[in-house]
Amino acid sequence: MTTSLGLGLIVGALLGLFGGGGSVLAVPALVYGAGLPLRAAVPASLLVVGISSATAAVARVRAGQVRWRIAAVFGVTGAAAAFVGAAVNRRLDPAIVLIGFAALMVAAGAQMLRGRSRLGGNCALPGGGTNWRGCLPKALGAGLGVGFLTGLFGVGGGFLIIPALVLLLGLPMPAAVGTSLVVIVTNAVAGFAAHAGDGALDVPVVAAFTGAAVVGALGVGRVADRLPADRLRRWFAYLVFAVAAFVVAQAVLNPSAGG
């Protein structure tokens, strides 16, 4: 139980800081830290991520940092794709899913190391706003891709949503974080519904993990703007690489652990 509390705090803190990132650690934390089988860890992860993201989003909504129309495009397409991802998940061996998840973690870590300082992209209008005629297909495609990964791996997808919002649609970072959190909540709800019945939830473990994640999200939400985000992002990337290596080793050497 102590492990669940500690890992939940980390997941929630990362969601509060970056509008994503914590979800990519939730599944391995629940499988290898809390001891849940993969089939139960995926819906549990989505429940944890959805609740903690909703908590972190409250302050962003109050600050006017959510672009609701963009969130709707990502959310609607992602919700539909989450059911497809969940169907694919059920047909794959858990070890293969975990190895694929580790590859996704490496991609997430690489994205974190690249940083997010470059704003704009050909979707941003010079006076602000978004050129929807050119960018709607990209937004739809990104929403579908993130939703599919949500259903397949049990992640919220914030580490993919934010680069799309910043680089494709030209949102400033605060608005990208706030919008990402709203999209994560939508995707997590759809993904959880898609995985309903896949595995019994360990209520005490999930409740402890979720409660700690909420505390972590609320705690960092009060100080997020004063923390060295670039340094934290680099250390998060290194942590993700280490966890990815651990997941691959476990999947190869002890494939029954995720079953």
KADA-V349730 format. One record per helix or strand. SS is the DSSP state (H for helix, E for strand). FROM is the first residue (numbers start at 1). TO is the last residue. Records with the same first field share a line. If there is no record, write none. Layout:
SS = FROM-TO + FROM-TO
//
This chain:
H = 2-18 + 23-33 + 38-62 + 68-91 + 94-114 + 132-153 + 158-168 + 173-194 + 203-221 + 224-226 + 229-253 + 255-258
E = 124-124 + 130-130
//
